[in-house]
Amino acid sequence: SSEVGLNATDISLFFFVVLVGTIPGSKFASELSKRTNPNTSWQLSMICLFITLVIGAFTLGDAPHKYLSLIWGLFVGLMLGWFYPTENLFFSCVLPKGQEAEIAGFRVYCSMILAWLPPLVFSILVESGVDAKWGMTFMGSFILVAASLLKFGSGTWEEILQESQRSEFAEHHEHHEHESIAEPPL
């Protein structure tokens, strides 16, 4: 807050704007996941979230008006509203049949193991005298690494579904994709 000059009320308003931004973000996530697939949509959401974080990190500290952070907050909300539902959709589609509970628990466990690392790296960098914008960029780069691992560490969406024995989702997705393309634009 000292970087952007926000007081407690401004920060509360910022978080409210982020929360409101998640609503259209989740609708966008649904539409994009239908038109592409959850794998592609999730990768794109991570890349866009990284870009949004970097733009905010490099522009908000020098912003002439502190309420520009609310515009950035809206975009952060849009990206988070896209990211989290798509993440859940992706994992619900790739869990092998009959192993949903154990792998879902393993996913939660693994996501908590490294959740502390980006904020710790940010704190170490800022306490060492590195500008907060570089700390924020480095912290956001963890998302970019995840998107790269998803892109280059997995097969095609059809291969993923076949391995998880959820090929019927691919058939339903293709059928729904053809329906949505045939609909006239609004």
N, C-alpha and C positions, 0 to 999 in steps of 0.2 A: 504494500500500500504506500510505502514511502517513495517508491519509484514513480508512481503515477499520481500521487497526491490525493488518495481517496481516504475519507474518514469512515467511521463505522457505518453510518447510514448509507453512504455511497457503495460500500462493499456489499451491504445487504441488498441494495437495489441491483447491483451487478449480478449477484447470485440469482435473484428473482428473474432477471432478463435471461440469464443462461437457462434457467429452468423452463421458462416460456419458450425459448428457442428449441428445446428438445422436442416439442410437440410437432411442428412441421418437419423437423429433422427425421423423426421416426416414420412419418408418412412418406417422406422422400425415400427412406431406406426400404420401405415396403415396395414402392413402385420400382426402384432400381433393381432390387433383388428379383422381382418378377421378370423384368426385362432382360437381365443378364443372368446371374446366379449368385447365391450367397457368398461364394468364394471371391468372385470379382468385386462384388459390392463391398465386402469387408476390406479388401485390399485398398480399394479406392477411398474408402472412408478413413483409413489410417493415413494415407498420403495427404488427403485434404485436411485432416486434423493436424498433421505435422505442419503443413503450410500455414494454416490458420494460427497455430501457436507461434511460429517464427515471425509472421507478420506482426502479431501483437507484441512480441518481445522487442522487435526492432523499431516499432513506431510509437508505442504508448509512452515510453519514458520521455520522449521529446515532444509529445502531443501538446499543442497550445491549449487545449481544453480537456479537462479531466473526464468529461462525460463522453468523449470519443471511446472510452473504455466500454461504454454500454453497447455501442455498435459492435465492437469486437466481441463482447459477451454474447450478443445475439448469434454471431457466427460460431463461436465456441459451442453454444447450445445446439445449433443446427448440426454441427459435426458430431457432438456427443449423442444427440438424438438419432443420428445415422449409425454411429459406431456400435452402441450397446445392443440395440435390437438385432442388428445384423450379426454381431458376435454370437448371440444366443441362438439365432436361426441357424448359423453355420454349424455350431456344435450340436444342435438338436438333429441336424440332418446327417452328420457324419458318425454319430455314435452307433456302434454295431448293435444289431438287434440282440436283446437278451442281456446286454452289458451296460445298459443305460445308467443304472444307479451307481455302479462302481466307478465307471469312467467319469461321470458327472462329478462325483466326489473327488476323484483324482485331479480333474480340471480345476476345481475350486482350490484344492490344496496347492497345486503348482502355480496358480495365479497369485496366491498369497506369499509364496516363497520369495519372489523377487519384487513384490510391490513396494518394498522399502528402498530399493536401490536407486531409482531415479531421484527421489527427493533427497536422499543422502548425498548423492553426487552433486546435486544442485547446491546444497548447503555447504559442502566442502569447497566447491568452486567459489561461491560468493564470500565465504569466510576467509578464503585465501586471497581475496582482492580482485577476483575476476568479475567483470561487469555482469550484472544480473541477466542482461539480454543473451550473453553467451551461455550462461548457466541454463537459462530457459531453453535455448536452442539445443544444447546437449541433452537436456532432459527429454525434450521432444524427439530427439533422434532415436530413443529407445522404441518409439512407435514405428519409425521408419525401418529399423532393423526387423521388427516383427512383420511388417508388410513384406519386406524382402524375403524373409524366411518362408512366409506363406506362399509367395510367388514362386520362388526357386526351389523350395523344399518339398513341394507337393505336386501331384500330378494334375491332370485336368479335372474339372468338376465331375465329369462322368466317371473317371477312374476312381475318384474319392468315393463317390456313391456306390460304385460297384464293390469296392473293397469293404465298405461298411454294410454291404448287403441291403442297401436302400435304393436300389435302381428304380423302384416304383415312384420315388420322389422325382427322379429325372423325367420319367414319362409324364407325370402329372404336371411338372414344370413346363415341359415342352408343349403340352396341350394348352395350358393356361397362357403360355407365351404367344401362341398363335391366336388365341382369342383376344388378348389385349392388343395385338398388332392390328387385328381386323376392326377394332373399335374406332369410330371416327374421333378425331381430336376435338376436345371441348373448347 
